[in-house]
Amino acid sequence: MDAFEILMVIALGSLAGTGIGILIGLIVNTQKKEGSGIIRNDKNITIGLIILCSFICIVVIGYFSLFD
């Protein structure tokens, strides 16, 4: 893998993880459509979901691109 492929894996994983984390946050109602109406604990949960989902997506995409 060269540097471009590594950067693509990180970028696509971050993008997919952010979308999935926000979607999960909306489904379980920890995130409201207005950003200012979210309490601090719910913001922390949403940020944690985004980081966790991004990490999982980066690992999965990296695993499949490594054996391509």
PDB file of N, CA, C and O in Angstrom:
ATOM      1  N   MET A   1       0.841  -1.183   0.000  1.00  0.00           N
ATOM      2  CA  MET A   1       0.000   0.000   0.000  1.00  0.00           C
ATOM      3  C   MET A   1       0.884   1.244   0.000  1.00  0.00           C
ATOM      4  O   MET A   1       1.834   1.348   0.776  1.00  0.00           O
ATOM      5  N   ASP A   2       0.562   2.159  -0.863  1.00  0.00           N
ATOM      6  CA  ASP A   2       1.295   3.415  -0.864  1.00  0.00           C
ATOM      7  C   ASP A   2       0.528   4.465  -0.043  1.00  0.00           C
ATOM      8  O   ASP A   2      -0.539   4.185   0.503  1.00  0.00           O
ATOM      9  N   ALA A   3       1.085   5.657   0.031  1.00  0.00           N
ATOM     10  CA  ALA A   3       0.524   6.701   0.899  1.00  0.00           C
ATOM     11  C   ALA A   3      -0.877   7.117   0.444  1.00  0.00           C
ATOM     12  O   ALA A   3      -1.741   7.400   1.274  1.00  0.00           O
ATOM     13  N   PHE A   4      -1.102   7.155  -0.869  1.00  0.00           N
ATOM     14  CA  PHE A   4      -2.413   7.559  -1.376  1.00  0.00           C
ATOM     15  C   PHE A   4      -3.493   6.580  -0.951  1.00  0.00           C
ATOM     16  O   PHE A   4      -4.585   7.001  -0.571  1.00  0.00           O
ATOM     17  N   GLU A   5      -3.215   5.289  -1.007  1.00  0.00           N
ATOM     18  CA  GLU A   5      -4.202   4.292  -0.604  1.00  0.00           C
ATOM     19  C   GLU A   5      -4.497   4.378   0.894  1.00  0.00           C
ATOM     20  O   GLU A   5      -5.644   4.215   1.312  1.00  0.00           O
ATOM     21  N   ILE A   6      -3.479   4.631   1.691  1.00  0.00           N
ATOM     22  CA  ILE A   6      -3.685   4.768   3.139  1.00  0.00           C
ATOM     23  C   ILE A   6      -4.549   5.985   3.435  1.00  0.00           C
ATOM     24  O   ILE A   6      -5.450   5.919   4.271  1.00  0.00           O
ATOM     25  N   LEU A   7      -4.279   7.101   2.754  1.00  0.00           N
ATOM     26  CA  LEU A   7      -5.088   8.298   2.957  1.00  0.00           C
ATOM     27  C   LEU A   7      -6.523   8.097   2.487  1.00  0.00           C
ATOM     28  O   LEU A   7      -7.452   8.621   3.101  1.00  0.00           O
ATOM     29  N   MET A   8      -6.715   7.349   1.412  1.00  0.00           N
ATOM     30  CA  MET A   8      -8.071   7.058   0.937  1.00  0.00           C
ATOM     31  C   MET A   8      -8.833   6.209   1.940  1.00  0.00           C
ATOM     32  O   MET A   8     -10.015   6.453   2.182  1.00  0.00           O
ATOM     33  N   VAL A   9      -8.180   5.222   2.523  1.00  0.00           N
ATOM     34  CA  VAL A   9      -8.817   4.377   3.528  1.00  0.00           C
ATOM     35  C   VAL A   9      -9.230   5.213   4.735  1.00  0.00           C
ATOM     36  O   VAL A   9     -10.338   5.056   5.248  1.00  0.00           O
ATOM     37  N   ILE A  10      -8.354   6.094   5.187  1.00  0.00           N
ATOM     38  CA  ILE A  10      -8.661   6.932   6.343  1.00  0.00           C
ATOM     39  C   ILE A  10      -9.803   7.899   6.021  1.00  0.00           C
ATOM     40  O   ILE A  10     -10.705   8.089   6.837  1.00  0.00           O
ATOM     41  N   ALA A  11      -9.765   8.506   4.842  1.00  0.00           N
ATOM     42  CA  ALA A  11     -10.802   9.468   4.473  1.00  0.00           C
ATOM     43  C   ALA A  11     -12.164   8.799   4.314  1.00  0.00           C
ATOM     44  O   ALA A  11     -13.163   9.287   4.841  1.00  0.00           O
ATOM     45  N   LEU A  12     -12.204   7.693   3.593  1.00  0.00           N
ATOM     46  CA  LEU A  12     -13.481   7.009   3.395  1.00  0.00           C
ATOM     47  C   LEU A  12     -14.012   6.420   4.690  1.00  0.00           C
ATOM     48  O   LEU A  12     -15.219   6.441   4.931  1.00  0.00           O
ATOM     49  N   GLY A  13     -13.122   5.893   5.528  1.00  0.00           N
ATOM     50  CA  GLY A  13     -13.549   5.351   6.812  1.00  0.00           C
ATOM     51  C   GLY A  13     -14.084   6.422   7.737  1.00  0.00           C
ATOM     52  O   GLY A  13     -15.068   6.202   8.443  1.00  0.00           O
ATOM     53  N   SER A  14     -13.446   7.575   7.738  1.00  0.00           N
ATOM     54  CA  SER A  14     -13.923   8.684   8.565  1.00  0.00           C
ATOM     55  C   SER A  14     -15.272   9.196   8.087  1.00  0.00           C
ATOM     56  O   SER A  14     -16.157   9.483   8.893  1.00  0.00           O
ATOM     57  N   LEU A  15     -15.425   9.308   6.786  1.00  0.00           N
ATOM     58  CA  LEU A  15     -16.688   9.775   6.236  1.00  0.00           C
ATOM     59  C   LEU A  15     -17.821   8.797   6.534  1.00  0.00           C
ATOM     60  O   LEU A  15     -18.895   9.202   6.979  1.00  0.00           O
ATOM     61  N   ALA A  16     -17.583   7.526   6.293  1.00  0.00           N
ATOM     62  CA  ALA A  16     -18.614   6.520   6.546  1.00  0.00           C
ATOM     63  C   ALA A  16     -18.909   6.412   8.041  1.00  0.00           C
ATOM     64  O   ALA A  16     -20.069   6.292   8.434  1.00  0.00           O
ATOM     65  N   GLY A  17     -17.886   6.452   8.863  1.00  0.00           N
ATOM     66  CA  GLY A  17     -18.083   6.356  10.308  1.00  0.00           C
ATOM     67  C   GLY A  17     -18.849   7.536  10.870  1.00  0.00           C
ATOM     68  O   GLY A  17     -19.675   7.372  11.768  1.00  0.00           O
ATOM     69  N   THR A  18     -18.581   8.731  10.346  1.00  0.00           N
ATOM     70  CA  THR A  18     -19.317   9.908  10.796  1.00  0.00           C
ATOM     71  C   THR A  18     -20.791   9.784  10.437  1.00  0.00           C
ATOM     72  O   THR A  18     -21.660  10.064  11.264  1.00  0.00           O
ATOM     73  N   GLY A  19     -21.071   9.373   9.229  1.00  0.00           N
ATOM     74  CA  GLY A  19     -22.470   9.199   8.817  1.00  0.00           C
ATOM     75  C   GLY A  19     -23.185   8.148   9.631  1.00  0.00           C
ATOM     76  O   GLY A  19     -24.322   8.355  10.054  1.00  0.00           O
ATOM     77  N   ILE A  20     -22.536   7.027   9.854  1.00  0.00           N
ATOM     78  CA  ILE A  20     -23.154   5.948  10.627  1.00  0.00           C
ATOM     79  C   ILE A  20     -23.346   6.370  12.081  1.00  0.00           C
ATOM     80  O   ILE A  20     -24.388   6.082  12.671  1.00  0.00           O
ATOM     81  N   GLY A  21     -22.349   7.053  12.674  1.00  0.00           N
ATOM     82  CA  GLY A  21     -22.463   7.503  14.058  1.00  0.00           C
ATOM     83  C   GLY A  21     -23.588   8.503  14.257  1.00  0.00           C
ATOM     84  O   GLY A  21     -24.327   8.420  15.238  1.00  0.00           O
ATOM     85  N   ILE A  22     -23.725   9.447  13.335  1.00  0.00           N
ATOM     86  CA  ILE A  22     -24.809  10.425  13.424  1.00  0.00           C
ATOM     87  C   ILE A  22     -26.149   9.746  13.211  1.00  0.00           C
ATOM     88  O   ILE A  22     -27.121  10.076  13.889  1.00  0.00           O
ATOM     89  N   LEU A  23     -26.218   8.808  12.287  1.00  0.00           N
ATOM     90  CA  LEU A  23     -27.466   8.088  12.047  1.00  0.00           C
ATOM     91  C   LEU A  23     -27.889   7.280  13.273  1.00  0.00           C
ATOM     92  O   LEU A  23     -29.066   7.278  13.634  1.00  0.00           O
ATOM     93  N   ILE A  24     -26.948   6.601  13.911  1.00  0.00           N
ATOM     94  CA  ILE A  24     -27.267   5.859  15.134  1.00  0.00           C
ATOM     95  C   ILE A  24     -27.725   6.822  16.223  1.00  0.00           C
ATOM     96  O   ILE A  24     -28.671   6.533  16.955  1.00  0.00           O
ATOM     97  N   GLY A  25     -27.050   7.973  16.330  1.00  0.00           N
ATOM     98  CA  GLY A  25     -27.459   8.982  17.306  1.00  0.00           C
ATOM     99  C   GLY A  25     -28.861   9.488  17.064  1.00  0.00           C
ATOM    100  O   GLY A  25     -29.602   9.718  18.020  1.00  0.00           O
ATOM    101  N   LEU A  26     -29.249   9.667  15.812  1.00  0.00           N
ATOM    102  CA  LEU A  26     -30.603  10.104  15.506  1.00  0.00           C
ATOM    103  C   LEU A  26     -31.625   9.014  15.796  1.00  0.00           C
ATOM    104  O   LEU A  26     -32.730   9.304  16.255  1.00  0.00           O
ATOM    105  N   ILE A  27     -31.263   7.759  15.531  1.00  0.00           N
ATOM    106  CA  ILE A  27     -32.197   6.654  15.756  1.00  0.00           C
ATOM    107  C   ILE A  27     -32.500   6.477  17.237  1.00  0.00           C
ATOM    108  O   ILE A  27     -33.654   6.260  17.608  1.00  0.00           O
ATOM    109  N   VAL A  28     -31.479   6.565  18.091  1.00  0.00           N
ATOM    110  CA  VAL A  28     -31.700   6.358  19.531  1.00  0.00           C
ATOM    111  C   VAL A  28     -32.036   7.670  20.242  1.00  0.00           C
ATOM    112  O   VAL A  28     -32.088   7.708  21.471  1.00  0.00           O
ATOM    113  N   ASN A  29     -32.263   8.738  19.488  1.00  0.00           N
ATOM    114  CA  ASN A  29     -32.705  10.039  19.989  1.00  0.00           C
ATOM    115  C   ASN A  29     -31.727  10.685  20.960  1.00  0.00           C
ATOM    116  O   ASN A  29     -32.164  11.371  21.884  1.00  0.00           O
ATOM    117  N   THR A  30     -30.435  10.497  20.791  1.00  0.00           N
ATOM    118  CA  THR A  30     -29.465  11.235  21.588  1.00  0.00           C
ATOM    119  C   THR A  30     -29.066  12.512  20.878  1.00  0.00           C
ATOM    120  O   THR A  30     -28.378  13.354  21.455  1.00  0.00           O
ATOM    121  N   GLN A  31     -29.485  12.668  19.643  1.00  0.00           N
ATOM    122  CA  GLN A  31     -29.132  13.858  18.891  1.00  0.00           C
ATOM    123  C   GLN A  31     -30.404  14.458  18.317  1.00  0.00           C
ATOM    124  O   GLN A  31     -31.249  13.754  17.764  1.00  0.00           O
ATOM    125  N   LYS A  32     -30.525  15.777  18.459  1.00  0.00           N
ATOM    126  CA  LYS A  32     -31.661  16.490  17.889  1.00  0.00           C
ATOM    127  C   LYS A  32     -31.215  17.153  16.595  1.00  0.00           C
ATOM    128  O   LYS A  32     -30.022  17.255  16.308  1.00  0.00           O
ATOM    129  N   LYS A  33     -32.181  17.594  15.834  1.00  0.00           N
ATOM    130  CA  LYS A  33     -31.837  18.202  14.555  1.00  0.00           C
ATOM    131  C   LYS A  33     -31.159  19.558  14.743  1.00  0.00           C
ATOM    132  O   LYS A  33     -30.332  19.951  13.921  1.00  0.00           O
ATOM    133  N   GLU A  34     -31.503  20.288  15.829  1.00  0.00           N
ATOM    134  CA  GLU A  34     -30.817  21.538  16.137  1.00  0.00           C
ATOM    135  C   GLU A  34     -29.642  21.228  17.049  1.00  0.00           C
ATOM    136  O   GLU A  34     -29.813  20.576  18.079  1.00  0.00           O
ATOM    137  N   GLY A  35     -28.472  21.681  16.689  1.00  0.00           N
ATOM    138  CA  GLY A  35     -27.276  21.388  17.469  1.00  0.00           C
ATOM    139  C   GLY A  35     -27.266  22.042  18.838  1.00  0.00           C
ATOM    140  O   GLY A  35     -26.676  21.505  19.776  1.00  0.00           O
ATOM    141  N   SER A  36     -27.917  23.206  18.969  1.00  0.00           N
ATOM    142  CA  SER A  36     -27.887  23.907  20.251  1.00  0.00           C
ATOM    143  C   SER A  36     -28.822  23.282  21.278  1.00  0.00           C
ATOM    144  O   SER A  36     -28.694  23.563  22.470  1.00  0.00           O
ATOM    145  N   GLY A  37     -29.754  22.447  20.847  1.00  0.00           N
ATOM    146  CA  GLY A  37     -30.704  21.844  21.772  1.00  0.00           C
ATOM    147  C   GLY A  37     -30.219  20.552  22.405  1.00  0.00           C
ATOM    148  O   GLY A  37     -30.964  19.913  23.148  1.00  0.00           O
ATOM    149  N   ILE A  38     -28.972  20.150  22.123  1.00  0.00           N
ATOM    150  CA  ILE A  38     -28.445  18.889  22.633  1.00  0.00           C
ATOM    151  C   ILE A  38     -27.757  19.148  23.971  1.00  0.00           C
ATOM    152  O   ILE A  38     -26.961  20.079  24.085  1.00  0.00           O
ATOM    153  N   ILE A  39     -28.054  18.344  24.972  1.00  0.00           N
ATOM    154  CA  ILE A  39     -27.365  18.502  26.252  1.00  0.00           C
ATOM    155  C   ILE A  39     -25.964  17.904  26.155  1.00  0.00           C
ATOM    156  O   ILE A  39     -25.669  17.137  25.239  1.00  0.00           O
ATOM    157  N   ARG A  40     -25.102  18.265  27.112  1.00  0.00           N
ATOM    158  CA  ARG A  40     -23.680  17.901  27.040  1.00  0.00           C
ATOM    159  C   ARG A  40     -23.455  16.390  27.039  1.00  0.00           C
ATOM    160  O   ARG A  40     -22.597  15.900  26.304  1.00  0.00           O
ATOM    161  N   ASN A  41     -24.204  15.650  27.842  1.00  0.00           N
ATOM    162  CA  ASN A  41     -24.021  14.200  27.905  1.00  0.00           C
ATOM    163  C   ASN A  41     -24.364  13.551  26.559  1.00  0.00           C
ATOM    164  O   ASN A  41     -23.673  12.636  26.110  1.00  0.00           O
ATOM    165  N   ASP A  42     -25.430  14.029  25.924  1.00  0.00           N
ATOM    166  CA  ASP A  42     -25.795  13.478  24.616  1.00  0.00           C
ATOM    167  C   ASP A  42     -24.765  13.829  23.548  1.00  0.00           C
ATOM    168  O   ASP A  42     -24.529  13.044  22.630  1.00  0.00           O
ATOM    169  N   LYS A  43     -24.152  15.003  23.663  1.00  0.00           N
ATOM    170  CA  LYS A  43     -23.082  15.368  22.720  1.00  0.00           C
ATOM    171  C   LYS A  43     -21.897  14.423  22.876  1.00  0.00           C
ATOM    172  O   LYS A  43     -21.310  13.981  21.888  1.00  0.00           O
ATOM    173  N   ASN A  44     -21.552  14.119  24.117  1.00  0.00           N
ATOM    174  CA  ASN A  44     -20.433  13.206  24.355  1.00  0.00           C
ATOM    175  C   ASN A  44     -20.724  11.814  23.817  1.00  0.00           C
ATOM    176  O   ASN A  44     -19.835  11.165  23.265  1.00  0.00           O
ATOM    177  N   ILE A  45     -21.958  11.348  23.973  1.00  0.00           N
ATOM    178  CA  ILE A  45     -22.336  10.033  23.444  1.00  0.00           C
ATOM    179  C   ILE A  45     -22.256  10.040  21.922  1.00  0.00           C
ATOM    180  O   ILE A  45     -21.760   9.085  21.324  1.00  0.00           O
ATOM    181  N   THR A  46     -22.737  11.100  21.297  1.00  0.00           N
ATOM    182  CA  THR A  46     -22.690  11.188  19.834  1.00  0.00           C
ATOM    183  C   THR A  46     -21.246  11.239  19.331  1.00  0.00           C
ATOM    184  O   THR A  46     -20.913  10.591  18.338  1.00  0.00           O
ATOM    185  N   ILE A  47     -20.390  12.001  20.008  1.00  0.00           N
ATOM    186  CA  ILE A  47     -18.979  12.067  19.612  1.00  0.00           C
ATOM    187  C   ILE A  47     -18.321  10.698  19.770  1.00  0.00           C
ATOM    188  O   ILE A  47     -17.537  10.283  18.917  1.00  0.00           O
ATOM    189  N   GLY A  48     -18.636  10.004  20.850  1.00  0.00           N
ATOM    190  CA  GLY A  48     -18.108   8.652  21.044  1.00  0.00           C
ATOM    191  C   GLY A  48     -18.561   7.695  19.965  1.00  0.00           C
ATOM    192  O   GLY A  48     -17.775   6.880  19.480  1.00  0.00           O
ATOM    193  N   LEU A  49     -19.844   7.791  19.579  1.00  0.00           N
ATOM    194  CA  LEU A  49     -20.363   6.948  18.496  1.00  0.00           C
ATOM    195  C   LEU A  49     -19.634   7.233  17.187  1.00  0.00           C
ATOM    196  O   LEU A  49     -19.287   6.309  16.451  1.00  0.00           O
ATOM    197  N   ILE A  50     -19.403   8.509  16.902  1.00  0.00           N
ATOM    198  CA  ILE A  50     -18.726   8.873  15.656  1.00  0.00           C
ATOM    199  C   ILE A  50     -17.299   8.337  15.639  1.00  0.00           C
ATOM    200  O   ILE A  50     -16.852   7.790  14.631  1.00  0.00           O
ATOM    201  N   ILE A  51     -16.582   8.494  16.755  1.00  0.00           N
ATOM    202  CA  ILE A  51     -15.199   8.005  16.818  1.00  0.00           C
ATOM    203  C   ILE A  51     -15.154   6.486  16.697  1.00  0.00           C
ATOM    204  O   ILE A  51     -14.328   5.949  15.959  1.00  0.00           O
ATOM    205  N   LEU A  52     -16.032   5.794  17.411  1.00  0.00           N
ATOM    206  CA  LEU A  52     -16.055   4.327  17.369  1.00  0.00           C
ATOM    207  C   LEU A  52     -16.420   3.818  15.979  1.00  0.00           C
ATOM    208  O   LEU A  52     -15.762   2.917  15.460  1.00  0.00           O
ATOM    209  N   CYS A  53     -17.452   4.379  15.375  1.00  0.00           N
ATOM    210  CA  CYS A  53     -17.863   3.932  14.037  1.00  0.00           C
ATOM    211  C   CYS A  53     -16.801   4.258  12.991  1.00  0.00           C
ATOM    212  O   CYS A  53     -16.583   3.472  12.069  1.00  0.00           O
ATOM    213  N   SER A  54     -16.139   5.407  13.122  1.00  0.00           N
ATOM    214  CA  SER A  54     -15.068   5.751  12.185  1.00  0.00           C
ATOM    215  C   SER A  54     -13.915   4.770  12.304  1.00  0.00           C
ATOM    216  O   SER A  54     -13.366   4.328  11.294  1.00  0.00           O
ATOM    217  N   PHE A  55     -13.545   4.428  13.533  1.00  0.00           N
ATOM    218  CA  PHE A  55     -12.458   3.473  13.739  1.00  0.00           C
ATOM    219  C   PHE A  55     -12.812   2.120  13.132  1.00  0.00           C
ATOM    220  O   PHE A  55     -11.984   1.505  12.461  1.00  0.00           O
ATOM    221  N   ILE A  56     -14.029   1.659  13.364  1.00  0.00           N
ATOM    222  CA  ILE A  56     -14.451   0.357  12.818  1.00  0.00           C
ATOM    223  C   ILE A  56     -14.444   0.387  11.294  1.00  0.00           C
ATOM    224  O   ILE A  56     -13.981  -0.562  10.660  1.00  0.00           O
ATOM    225  N   CYS A  57     -14.950   1.462  10.701  1.00  0.00           N
ATOM    226  CA  CYS A  57     -14.978   1.556   9.236  1.00  0.00           C
ATOM    227  C   CYS A  57     -13.572   1.611   8.648  1.00  0.00           C
ATOM    228  O   CYS A  57     -13.308   0.995   7.616  1.00  0.00           O
ATOM    229  N   ILE A  58     -12.667   2.345   9.298  1.00  0.00           N
ATOM    230  CA  ILE A  58     -11.288   2.414   8.810  1.00  0.00           C
ATOM    231  C   ILE A  58     -10.640   1.038   8.857  1.00  0.00           C
ATOM    232  O   ILE A  58      -9.945   0.650   7.918  1.00  0.00           O
ATOM    233  N   VAL A  59     -10.860   0.293   9.944  1.00  0.00           N
ATOM    234  CA  VAL A  59     -10.274  -1.044  10.070  1.00  0.00           C
ATOM    235  C   VAL A  59     -10.842  -1.987   9.009  1.00  0.00           C
ATOM    236  O   VAL A  59     -10.095  -2.742   8.387  1.00  0.00           O
ATOM    237  N   VAL A  60     -12.145  -1.946   8.803  1.00  0.00           N
ATOM    238  CA  VAL A  60     -12.769  -2.857   7.830  1.00  0.00           C
ATOM    239  C   VAL A  60     -12.318  -2.522   6.403  1.00  0.00           C
ATOM    240  O   VAL A  60     -11.950  -3.416   5.642  1.00  0.00           O
ATOM    241  N   ILE A  61     -12.347  -1.239   6.044  1.00  0.00           N
ATOM    242  CA  ILE A  61     -11.913  -0.854   4.695  1.00  0.00           C
ATOM    243  C   ILE A  61     -10.434  -1.160   4.503  1.00  0.00           C
ATOM    244  O   ILE A  61     -10.030  -1.628   3.439  1.00  0.00           O
ATOM    245  N   GLY A  62      -9.624  -0.899   5.523  1.00  0.00           N
ATOM    246  CA  GLY A  62      -8.195  -1.206   5.434  1.00  0.00           C
ATOM    247  C   GLY A  62      -7.934  -2.690   5.285  1.00  0.00           C
ATOM    248  O   GLY A  62      -7.043  -3.096   4.539  1.00  0.00           O
ATOM    249  N   TYR A  63      -8.704  -3.502   5.991  1.00  0.00           N
ATOM    250  CA  TYR A  63      -8.540  -4.959   5.891  1.00  0.00           C
ATOM    251  C   TYR A  63      -8.852  -5.438   4.487  1.00  0.00           C
ATOM    252  O   TYR A  63      -8.100  -6.232   3.922  1.00  0.00           O
ATOM    253  N   PHE A  64      -9.958  -4.962   3.911  1.00  0.00           N
ATOM    254  CA  PHE A  64     -10.323  -5.415   2.572  1.00  0.00           C
ATOM    255  C   PHE A  64      -9.407  -4.854   1.492  1.00  0.00           C
ATOM    256  O   PHE A  64      -9.157  -5.524   0.491  1.00  0.00           O
ATOM    257  N   SER A  65      -8.903  -3.633   1.679  1.00  0.00           N
ATOM    258  CA  SER A  65      -8.001  -3.075   0.671  1.00  0.00           C
ATOM    259  C   SER A  65      -6.608  -3.689   0.766  1.00  0.00           C
ATOM    260  O   SER A  65      -5.855  -3.666  -0.208  1.00  0.00           O
ATOM    261  N   LEU A  66      -6.263  -4.230   1.915  1.00  0.00           N
ATOM    262  CA  LEU A  66      -4.967  -4.870   2.064  1.00  0.00           C
ATOM    263  C   LEU A  66      -4.891  -6.166   1.252  1.00  0.00           C
ATOM    264  O   LEU A  66      -3.836  -6.507   0.717  1.00  0.00           O
ATOM    265  N   PHE A  67      -6.009  -6.883   1.163  1.00  0.00           N
ATOM    266  CA  PHE A  67      -6.025  -8.151   0.444  1.00  0.00           C
ATOM    267  C   PHE A  67      -6.596  -8.017  -0.969  1.00  0.00           C
ATOM    268  O   PHE A  67      -6.973  -9.017  -1.581  1.00  0.00           O
ATOM    269  N   ASP A  68      -6.660  -6.807  -1.480  1.00  0.00           N
ATOM    270  CA  ASP A  68      -7.183  -6.598  -2.829  1.00  0.00           C
ATOM    271  C   ASP A  68      -6.103  -6.749  -3.859  1.00  0.00           C
ATOM    272  O   ASP A  68      -6.364  -6.607  -5.053  1.00  0.00           O
TER     273      ASP A  68
END
